[in-house]
Amino acid sequence: MKKYVDAINKEVKAWIKLATSEALLEERVAALDNLVQYVVDKVGAQDEVHINFICTHNSRRSQLSQVWAQVASYYFQVPAYCYSGGVEVTAFNDRAVASLERAGFSISQSGSENPRYEISFGEECPTIQAFSKLYDDTDNPSKGFAAVMTCSHADENCPFIPGADVRLPIRYDDPKEYDGTKLEATMYDARSLQIASEMFYVFRQASARLSK
């Protein structure tokens, strides 16, 4: 695993070190463990792991979850394909993009109205493609995936996700409420750090269980 970790750029590795030192809230562990078990069961059955993170606008929390889950999958070498989607199409919010850049990711953009982003966390690491889309967009899996609901609105208003193996609520508070305030960058980074911490927990636990 060391060679894969070494391939991650030092800024992202520093953020990972910070994230993995965060204590998880006990009340969130049960929900996270459901995702751990899904990953373990899929890998154990020699099936591909597909995870679709879903929130209303696919602009902040679901995008951050996709990115950090994909990095954690790579870090622990537990193969998974991570996606995100929404109930509406907007854009990957530029404040969330900026937070990832502060965490050390290199990000290139194409387009303007709903930009597509290529996200890199190391020259020899796979890049991550991100843009706002519906949860059932053709870029996302249509069956055999875990639907992870990252916001209360999407969770409560999408009672059925076609094709999903399981539906798992792992909700995050929206940093949007701090837009335009002095706390904007701080709160976006705090949410990104929380998501990173929890996704690294998921894949660390999955790796440990699979190695037994």
HUHU-V871186 format. One record per residue. N is the residue number from 0. RES is the residue in one small letter. OMEGA is omega in degrees with one decimal (999 if undefined). Layout:
n={N/N}
res={RES/RES}
omega={OMEGA/OMEGA}
This chain:
n={0/1/2/3/4/5/6/7/8/9/10/11/12/13/14/15/16/17/18/19/20/21/22/23/24/25/26/27/28/29/30/31/32/33/34/35/36/37/38/39/40/41/42/43/44/45/46/47/48/49/50/51/52/53/54/55/56/57/58/59/60/61/62/63/64/65/66/67/68/69/70/71/72/73/74/75/76/77/78/79/80/81/82/83/84/85/86/87/88/89/90/91/92/93/94/95/96/97/98/99/100/101/102/103/104/105/106/107/108/109/110/111/112/113/114/115/116/117/118/119/120/121/122/123/124/125/126/127/128/129/130/131/132/133/134/135/136/137/138/139/140/141/142/143/144/145/146/147/148/149/150/151/152/153/154/155/156/157/158/159/160/161/162/163/164/165/166/167/168/169/170/171/172/173/174/175/176/177/178/179/180/181/182/183/184/185/186/187/188/189/190/191/192/193/194/195/196/197/198/199/200/201/202/203/204/205/206/207/208/209/210/211}
res={m/k/k/y/v/d/a/i/n/k/e/v/k/a/w/i/k/l/a/t/s/e/a/l/l/e/e/r/v/a/a/l/d/n/l/v/q/y/v/v/d/k/v/g/a/q/d/e/v/h/i/n/f/i/c/t/h/n/s/r/r/s/q/l/s/q/v/w/a/q/v/a/s/y/y/f/q/v/p/a/y/c/y/s/g/g/v/e/v/t/a/f/n/d/r/a/v/a/s/l/e/r/a/g/f/s/i/s/q/s/g/s/e/n/p/r/y/e/i/s/f/g/e/e/c/p/t/i/q/a/f/s/k/l/y/d/d/t/d/n/p/s/k/g/f/a/a/v/m/t/c/s/h/a/d/e/n/c/p/f/i/p/g/a/d/v/r/l/p/i/r/y/d/d/p/k/e/y/d/g/t/k/l/e/a/t/m/y/d/a/r/s/l/q/i/a/s/e/m/f/y/v/f/r/q/a/s/a/r/l/s/k}
omega={-173.9/-176.6/178.5/177.4/-179.3/-178.4/-179.9/-176.8/-169.2/-179.8/178.0/177.7/177.7/178.3/177.8/178.7/178.2/-177.9/-176.5/174.7/179.8/175.7/178.7/174.5/-175.0/-176.5/179.5/-174.0/-178.3/178.6/179.0/-179.4/174.7/177.0/175.2/-176.5/177.2/179.8/-179.4/-179.2/-179.6/-179.6/179.2/178.5/-178.2/174.0/173.9/177.4/176.2/-179.0/179.1/179.1/-169.9/168.7/-169.6/-171.9/-176.8/-176.0/-175.7/-171.2/-179.3/178.3/178.7/179.6/177.7/-176.1/-175.5/176.7/179.3/176.9/-179.9/176.8/179.1/-175.9/-177.3/-179.4/169.1/-170.3/178.0/174.8/-173.6/-174.7/170.6/179.6/-178.4/174.2/176.8/174.8/176.1/174.3/172.1/-171.1/-174.6/176.6/176.2/175.7/-179.5/178.0/176.5/177.1/177.1/177.4/174.4/178.6/171.4/-172.1/174.7/-174.3/171.0/-177.1/-175.8/-174.4/172.2/-171.7/169.8/-176.9/170.3/-171.0/-177.9/175.7/177.0/-174.7/-178.2/179.7/177.5/177.8/-179.9/178.4/-176.6/171.7/-179.3/-177.7/173.8/-177.5/179.3/175.1/-178.6/175.3/-177.7/179.7/179.8/177.2/174.9/-179.1/171.5/174.7/-179.5/-175.3/-172.5/176.7/-175.6/-177.1/179.3/-178.7/-176.6/-175.1/175.3/-175.8/-177.8/175.9/-176.7/174.2/-177.1/171.8/-179.0/176.2/-172.7/176.0/171.9/-169.9/175.8/174.0/-175.3/176.8/-178.6/-176.6/179.2/179.6/177.1/178.6/178.5/-178.3/-173.5/-176.5/-179.9/-176.1/174.2/179.3/178.2/179.1/177.5/-179.9/177.7/-179.9/177.6/-179.5/-176.4/177.8/175.8/173.3/-177.7/-174.8/173.3/179.0/178.6/179.6/-179.7/-178.7/-178.0/-178.2/-179.0/999}
